[in-house]
């Protein structure tokens, strides 16, 4: 339970957890202001529960955070769930055509937020002062706008335009394969200094959190519909292990017996495997022998 959105209570309207405590929504308002920490935590659990490859989770999680902070419907996307293509591809894309400073990418039917980390990497890896990338076979294309907020922290300017393939061809791209005919996203990265705010606090936070929307959210929180948030909060629990004796035995270095009860006679020495722990145990054994 998180302090930013919950307070303890004992009223009949509270929902009891398994320890017998009751919790109530701290606000009856239609929206909540979430901390970056709790948004990051629940997003990570959701992506795991929905079947995204574990190695892809951190990068997608962070872009969900930046997108929601920027006012894009990233959490609504998560509430609808990852597609089969998202789970299968988990962010993998293919270069369908390329030329100096220009790339044509097949997103394999995945959602924009899932492939956005790969698109950002490709833009940055391509040399030149101006790089053009067209991403086709992409779903929920509007969410690719999150990449516009990733350039400021990297000293570049990124613009995103949803466009059909025939219009994208006029941007100096190499010929597009017929299989990618249709709508896509045109991304243009320019290696020039982005416009920065005069606010010294935002400038301090920018390299720490990665985007100006997230920097603002450090103080204001991320505005989110209340009903949407609690539905995601409950769904994220599917990423957690079921409580059992086995799960308790694997919850860190604490030792428990066969019934899941914490052993009372063990000390913090169980956390160490070095000479200090060995010497301490030896001293205890010698004392007992005497």
Secondary structure, 3 states (H helix, E strand, C coil): CCCCCEEECCCCCCEECCCCCEEEECCCCCEEEECHHHHHHHHHHHHHHCCCCHHHHHHHHHHHHHHHHCCCCHHHHHHHCCCHHHHHHCCCCEEEEEECCEEEEECCCCEHHHHHHHHHHHHHHCCCCEEEEEEECCECHHHHHHHHHCCHHHCCEEEEEEEEHHHHHHHCCCCCCHHHCCEEEEEEEECCCCCCCCCHHHHHHHHHHCCHHHHHHHHHCEEEEHHHHHHHHHHHHHHCCCCCHHHHHCCCCCCECCCCCECCCCCHHHHCCCHHHHHHHHHHHHHHHC
